[in-house]
Amino acid sequence: MAENQSTSEQLSSAQKLALFVLLGAQFMLSVDFSILNVALPRMGEGVGLELADLPWVASAYALPAAGFTLLFGRVADLFGRRRLFLTGIALLTVASLLGGLATNPVMLLGARALQGVANAIAIPAAMALLITTVSDARARARVLGLNGALLSGGFTVGALVGGSLVSALDWRWAFWINVPVAAAILVLTPLVIKESVRPAGVRLDVPGAVTVTAGLLALVYGVSMQSWIGFVVGVVFIAAFWVVEMRAKAPLVSLALLNRPNIKWGNYGGMVAFVMASGINFGLTLYMQDVLRLEPFTTGLVFGVPGLVAIVAGVIAGRMIGRYGYRSVLTVGLLVQGLTTVPLLLTGTSTTPSLLLVVPCLFLMYFGHVTAVVAYTVTATSHLDDSQQGLATGLATLAQQIAVTIGIPIFGALVASRSDVLDGIHFAMQVQIVAILVSVALIWFGLRDRGTPDGPATTQRQEAEPTAEATQPAPVPVPRNVSEYPV
């Protein structure tokens, strides 16, 4: 039967070429992220940025990356995903050139902000193109699994080769390495990827776009910079956005769409996965460097080697979703990620016994994390018409961006609530374990069968016969003063 065929048997040569370009772009972005993190200390010295100001390099990227993601995801639906993807990659090329030429903090932070905008434009469009390129639901789940494997593998590869690249050449090459790859993507994309079909007669909801973008920018700023004023302003704008969407004839985000169980609970599951991952990575970095007194290079190896398992996890996850459905795979992946934190509560001040405990736990934790990430992506983009995939992938990417931004401040605040560092880390881990168990229960019941099975086959049927509602017009740690810790 067709559903039991392998992905390669289901895809045409044109589809394979398109997927090669799109997956290559995603891999480039993840490698670049890790290399830039590794280059941060040298980068700061090169432009005269004080150590205490290094978090701004991460924040300058995170603010626009999270703030504009939802807007550009919808813009891609309305004005063409290939067009937005090419725009984002072109802007990334310019930003990378400028970043490598930076001679002062203003130029560097400006380049990072442009990179954040470029990613907000390119990633939702790329994900939507990736999803709509493959119509068969089982094949789509496997492609998303491969995408997750390449993203996670890219973080690990970038961290492992980044140090050598920066040491052998210069920190500027952490930016410039993007340029030839991005240029190749710009040349190949028009040749192998068709433009998406744009809905007729649907206009951009400008009031909704303004309020949600302002709200997200303020929220991310408030959390990352620990500013209550920014947080409150963000909440006010998000509330205004909600009111605007209730009255809009063609809303930026349909509230009925947000209320769908797979959209609501899928994105919640993604946020839990990334909050927990960024928090635990921060905590273990703190533990290994401040308690065990390991060098940063050794700490990177401890994270980097288990990170390689992520490549295998992404491939397996796609196949498991095709067999068992996204609900089961998402909850099991989160459980594995959370429960492997339990043995870490036994870590102490002795280096060798502690590392013998940490490394195996990281192997299992990363496997569970990547499995959950692939499953939440499939969950949050299923049962939708192709015309809504840009918005759906924008929401999924937004969930990741917000989670990575808030994960470290939450974990750090829990650690700081105890006078002893090790005691604080253990306390934060205990809170994470409880939170993930509660979250798994909520997701399991939230995604329970309401007459619509959760497997990919359902997605295939709903794409063929969209409902009236469906057709309405989104690791290796670096020094802990950096606010982004991907896995």
C-alpha atoms as one frame of an Amber mdcrd trajectory, in Angstrom:
protein
   0.000   0.000   0.000   1.099   3.578  -0.597   1.077   4.414   3.091   3.654
   1.728   3.793   6.060   2.835   1.134   9.248   4.520   2.087   9.633   8.246
   1.795  11.984   7.925  -1.187   9.361   5.902  -3.104   6.711   8.531  -2.481
   8.707  11.568  -3.563   9.408  12.679  -7.116  12.777  14.003  -8.249  11.422
  17.567  -8.177  10.226  17.119  -4.604  13.590  15.708  -3.545  15.434  18.684
  -5.034  13.097  21.130  -3.300  13.513  19.330   0.020  17.289  19.287  -0.419
  17.363  23.074  -0.712  14.920  23.681   2.148  16.571  21.209   4.513  19.958
  22.625   3.579  18.770  26.108   4.512  17.522  24.919   7.896  20.800  23.116
   8.547  22.753  26.269   7.641  20.760  28.357  10.113  21.299  25.909  12.962
  25.044  25.553  12.281  25.385  29.318  12.119  23.624  29.720  15.463  26.059
  27.387  17.228  29.152  28.864  15.602  28.133  32.371  16.651  27.668  31.223
  20.232  31.134  29.685  20.286  32.589  32.897  18.818  30.997  35.254  21.364
  34.027  35.888  23.628  36.336  36.645  20.682  33.583  38.653  19.034  33.183
  40.854  22.097  36.919  41.511  22.269  37.057  42.304  18.554  34.461  45.101
  18.668  35.118  46.375  22.192  31.986  44.911  23.779  32.276  44.446  27.535
  31.734  40.994  29.011  28.659  42.185  30.899  27.125  43.392  27.618  27.566
  40.123  25.701  23.946  39.039  26.369  22.885  41.878  24.064  24.375  39.931
  21.146  21.838  37.196  21.843  19.000  39.577  22.723  19.500  41.666  19.571
  18.759  38.479  17.625  16.016  37.077  19.872  13.830  40.189  19.938  13.087
  40.451  16.195  13.278  36.669  15.677  10.394  36.159  18.100   8.584  39.468
  17.565   8.166  39.238  13.787   7.793  35.462  13.314   3.996  35.314  13.505
   3.565  38.339  11.236   5.858  37.040   8.509   4.369  33.555   8.739   1.009
  35.033   7.753   2.558  37.380   5.190   4.082  34.327   3.527   0.608  32.765
   3.222  -0.811  35.914   1.630   2.025  37.119  -0.615   3.985  33.988  -1.506
   6.173  31.698   0.591   8.975  31.373  -1.926   9.144  35.161  -2.216   9.392
  35.553   1.573  11.927  32.718   1.840  14.188  34.338  -0.750  13.784  37.723
   0.945  14.817  36.252   4.283  17.865  34.454   2.865  18.940  37.584   0.963
  18.640  39.686   4.126  20.601  37.045   6.050  23.376  37.292   3.459  23.600
  41.066   3.857  23.454  40.834   7.659  26.217  38.208   7.703  28.461  40.373
   5.541  27.865  43.371   7.805  28.433  41.305  10.950  31.789  40.109   9.690
  32.796  43.682   8.875  31.703  45.065  12.271  34.266  47.273  13.993  32.153
  48.501  16.915  29.277  47.254  19.108  26.618  49.197  17.180  27.508  47.523
  13.878  27.652  44.099  15.508  24.316  44.418  17.310  22.703  45.902  14.209
  23.867  42.930  12.149  22.503  40.514  14.755  19.154  42.336  14.731  19.027
  42.030  10.937  19.808  38.328  11.261  16.891  38.004  13.680  14.537  39.682
  11.204  15.914  37.484   8.397  15.234  34.354  10.398  11.723  35.552  11.276
  11.083  35.929   7.539  12.815  32.799   6.268  12.066  30.081   8.830   8.213
  30.083   8.785   8.235  30.319   4.984  10.778  27.492   4.712   8.799  25.276
   7.083   5.546  25.955   5.235   7.219  25.142   1.900   8.685  21.995   3.447
   5.276  20.820   4.682   3.341  21.643   1.505   5.967  20.083  -0.778   4.943
  16.638   0.518   1.239  15.758   0.396   1.404  12.221   1.800   0.990  12.484
   5.573   3.336   9.625   6.500   6.045  10.904   4.189   5.546  14.396   5.588
   6.093  13.124   9.141   9.352  11.485   8.040  10.511  14.633   6.281   9.812
  16.670   9.415  11.722  14.050  11.383  14.682  14.465   9.042  14.373  18.221
   9.417  14.506  17.864  13.201  17.537  15.607  12.916  19.375  18.103  10.705
  18.509  21.048  12.949  19.734  19.278  16.067  22.732  17.858  14.253  23.493
  21.336  12.966  23.669  22.727  16.491  26.115  19.984  17.456  28.220  20.242
  14.303  28.356  24.018  14.588  29.553  23.842  18.175  32.171  21.179  17.454
  33.654  22.848  14.362  33.016  26.425  15.445  35.862  26.530  17.924  38.319
  25.225  15.333  37.063  27.663  12.684  37.308  30.680  14.978  40.731  29.638
  16.288  42.214  28.883  12.873  40.802  31.930  11.074  38.931  34.699  12.883
  35.621  35.296  14.675  34.413  37.187  11.598  34.169  33.896   9.731  31.378
  32.901  12.097  29.337  35.418  10.070  30.960  35.052   6.669  30.532  31.279
   6.480  26.846  31.937   5.763  27.490  33.924   2.614  28.467  31.215   0.063
  25.808  28.805   1.348  23.111  31.490   1.269  24.187  32.532  -2.237  23.802
  28.936  -3.455  20.315  28.754  -1.894  19.328  32.013  -3.607  20.409  30.600
  -6.973  18.825  27.155  -6.585  15.499  28.088  -4.974  13.835  29.661  -8.066
  14.896  26.627 -10.093  13.502  23.878  -7.868  10.762  25.445  -5.696   7.452
  26.700  -7.068   5.677  29.714  -5.644   2.769  28.920  -3.331  -0.805  29.622
  -4.328  -1.941  32.909  -2.806  -5.551  33.330  -1.613  -7.550  35.827  -3.651
  -9.207  38.835  -2.066  -7.634  38.440   1.398  -5.831  41.436   2.860  -3.333
  41.630   5.677  -4.896  42.446   9.028  -2.766  45.536   9.747  -4.175  46.357
  13.239  -3.667  42.739  14.257  -0.155  42.701  12.807   0.835  45.882  14.655
  -0.573  44.859  18.033   0.768  41.289  18.051   4.225  42.331  16.851   4.472
  45.124  19.426   3.206  42.772  22.112   5.665  40.002  21.304   8.603  42.419
  21.091   7.699  43.903  24.476   7.138  40.485  26.078  10.433  39.044  24.846
  12.254  42.203  25.917  10.581  42.128  29.330  11.520  38.506  29.960  15.041
  38.539  28.513  16.012  41.845  30.168  13.936  41.179  33.332  11.922  44.370
  32.803   8.472  44.381  34.414   7.514  47.461  32.410   8.287  45.688  29.154
   6.368  42.624  30.289   3.275  44.646  31.263   3.349  46.606  28.001   3.538
  43.303  26.132   0.533  41.892  27.974  -1.481  45.041  27.171  -0.667  44.811
  23.456  -1.467  41.070  23.354  -4.827  41.793  25.009  -5.462  44.500  22.409
  -4.535  42.013  19.688  -7.100  39.565  21.049  -9.836  42.212  20.911  -8.831
  43.228  17.372  -8.917  39.623  16.155 -12.386  39.060  17.627 -13.733  41.916
  15.504 -11.659  41.528  12.348 -13.355  40.197   9.195 -10.106  38.608   7.993
  -8.026  38.211  11.179  -4.274  37.741  11.163  -4.819  34.722  13.408  -8.235
  33.101  13.586  -9.163  32.607  17.243 -10.977  29.438  16.189  -7.651  28.216
  14.780  -5.863  28.969  18.052  -8.530  27.010  19.920  -7.976  23.827  17.942
  -6.572  21.146  20.256  -3.651  20.234  17.992  -2.627  23.888  17.576  -3.058
  24.760  21.254  -1.555  21.675  22.842   1.019  21.011  20.131   2.597  24.431
  20.570   2.339  24.128  24.347   4.247  20.852  24.117   6.917  22.553  22.013
   7.267  25.358  24.543   7.642  22.842  27.381  10.311  20.925  25.463  12.392
  24.024  24.725  11.936  25.682  28.134  13.111  22.502  29.842  16.002  21.969
  27.426  17.373  25.499  27.626  16.970  25.518  31.411  18.664  22.188  32.053
  21.507  23.035  29.684  22.079  26.265  31.568  21.945  24.444  34.910  24.390
  21.748  33.836  26.746  24.344  32.381  26.659  26.138  35.719  27.196  22.839
  37.524  30.154  21.670  35.448  31.960  25.008  35.412  31.214  26.346  38.917
  30.893  23.117  40.931  33.108  20.623  39.075  35.452  23.382  37.794  35.624
  21.962  34.257  37.023  24.050  31.417  34.536  25.448  28.848  36.002  23.200
  26.130  35.447  20.087  28.265  31.930  21.262  29.083  31.241  21.648  25.370
  32.400  18.085  24.716  30.151  16.736  27.469  27.172  18.307  25.717  28.360
  17.852  22.138  28.930  14.099  22.050  25.461  13.139  23.400  24.038  15.768
  21.055  24.924  13.507  18.127  22.124  11.147  19.183  19.708  13.877  18.142
  20.352  13.022  14.500  19.128   9.462  15.045  16.192  10.605  17.184  14.836
  12.909  14.476  14.745  10.147  11.881  13.163   7.628  14.244  10.597  10.122
  15.519   9.148  10.705  12.056   8.605   6.987  11.589   7.106   6.546  15.056
   4.597   9.335  14.390   3.538   7.605  11.180   2.882   4.418  13.155   1.591
   5.572  16.548   0.303   9.114  15.954   1.634  12.420  17.214  -0.189  12.361
  20.570   1.635   9.271  21.833   5.028  10.274  20.470   4.828  13.827  21.840
   3.922  12.744  25.359   6.461   9.892  25.464   9.214  12.185  24.145   8.456
  14.778  26.840   8.354  12.069  29.510  11.769  10.749  28.483  13.171  14.284
  28.432  11.753  15.028  31.883  12.359  11.756  33.704  16.023  11.561  32.685
  16.464  14.637  34.885  15.685  12.501  37.962  19.115  10.754  38.155  20.810
  14.171  37.892  19.503  14.942  41.368  22.211  12.540  42.619  25.086  14.595
  41.203  27.612  15.861  43.715  31.014  17.519  43.884  33.101  14.540  42.670
  33.951  14.920  39.002  34.240  11.362  37.680  31.156   9.810  39.351  29.088
  12.837  38.404  30.126  12.774  34.750  29.400   9.041  34.602  25.881   9.998
  35.599  25.501  13.144  33.484  26.650  11.831  30.088  24.270   8.807  29.824
  21.396  10.989  31.048  22.160  13.544  28.331  22.043  10.840  25.650  18.527
   9.846  26.720  17.439  13.421  27.400  18.442  14.644  23.946  16.745  11.662
  22.342  13.509  12.488  24.163  13.834  16.204  23.447  14.300  15.858  19.689
  11.500  13.283  19.524   9.201  15.750  21.283  10.282  18.608  18.999   9.508
  16.632  15.838   6.179  15.491  17.303   5.103  19.001  18.336   5.907  20.311
  14.849   3.749  17.623  13.247   1.000  18.169  15.826   0.878  21.948  15.401
   0.761  21.784  11.592  -1.703  18.920  11.111  -5.386  19.088  10.103  -4.896
  22.402   8.279  -5.439  23.552   4.737  -2.215  24.330   2.864  -3.184  28.011
   2.741  -2.755  28.219   6.533   0.603  26.475   6.823   2.627  29.710   6.903
   0.648  30.899   9.909   0.848  27.469  11.569   4.618  27.221  11.145   4.909
  30.821  12.333   3.096  29.852  15.535   5.306  26.782  15.969   8.466  28.835
  15.441   7.183  31.498  17.808   6.618  28.885  20.520  10.253  27.820  20.177
  11.608  31.374  20.205   9.660  32.358  23.310  10.571  29.136  25.119  14.303
  29.529  24.465  14.082  33.132  25.657  12.323  32.394  28.958  13.884  29.004
  29.790  17.154  30.310  31.203  15.701  33.204  33.268  13.212  30.791  34.892
  15.867  28.196  35.714  18.291  30.889  36.836  15.729  32.421  39.199  15.067
  29.019  40.760  18.804  28.428  41.245  19.235  31.878  42.789  16.494  31.130
  45.340  18.973  28.889  47.193  22.203  30.074  48.818  24.213  27.055  47.627
  24.695  26.668  43.860  24.402  22.871  43.791  21.347  22.962  46.050  19.783
  25.592  43.780  20.432  23.521  40.654  18.839  20.453  42.265  15.831  22.528
  43.341  15.352  23.875  39.800  15.562  20.325  38.439  12.883  19.169  40.887
  10.569  21.963  39.743  11.200  20.998  36.110  10.353  17.356  36.777   7.029
  18.265  38.399   6.229  20.785  35.652   6.887  18.318  32.853   4.783  15.579
  34.495   1.867  17.982  34.868   2.346  19.192  31.289   2.386  15.663  29.883
  -0.921  14.921  31.622  -2.463  18.118  30.244  -1.254  17.401  26.705  -2.406
  13.773  26.831  -5.947  14.750  27.811  -5.938  17.878  25.643  -5.181  15.813
  22.538  -7.608  13.000  23.405  -9.780  11.655  20.607 -12.770  13.910  19.947
 -13.922  11.945  16.961 -10.824  12.833  14.913  -7.912  10.375  15.117  -4.526
  11.897  15.758  -2.578   9.940  13.187  -1.187  11.320   9.945  -3.816   9.565
   7.874  -6.373  12.002   9.225  -4.260  14.891   8.047  -4.342  13.449   4.575
  -8.136  13.237   4.572  -8.558  16.748   5.916  -6.244  18.185   3.324  -8.341
  16.550   0.651 -11.624  17.766   2.165 -10.944  20.931   4.197 -13.678  22.131
   6.519 -15.266  25.570   6.240 -13.302  26.699   9.276 -10.018  25.542   7.803
 -10.622  27.531   4.613 -11.348  30.877   6.252  -9.454  33.892   4.799   9.412
  26.354  15.230  22.655  22.393  21.541  25.669  23.156  22.998  25.857  25.709
  25.811  28.245  28.624  25.848  29.301  30.825  28.783  26.258  31.385  30.931
  26.000  35.131  30.363  24.509  34.324  26.992  20.731  34.062  26.941  20.227
  31.412  24.246  21.017  27.733  24.781  19.662  25.567  21.933  19.724  21.806
  21.879
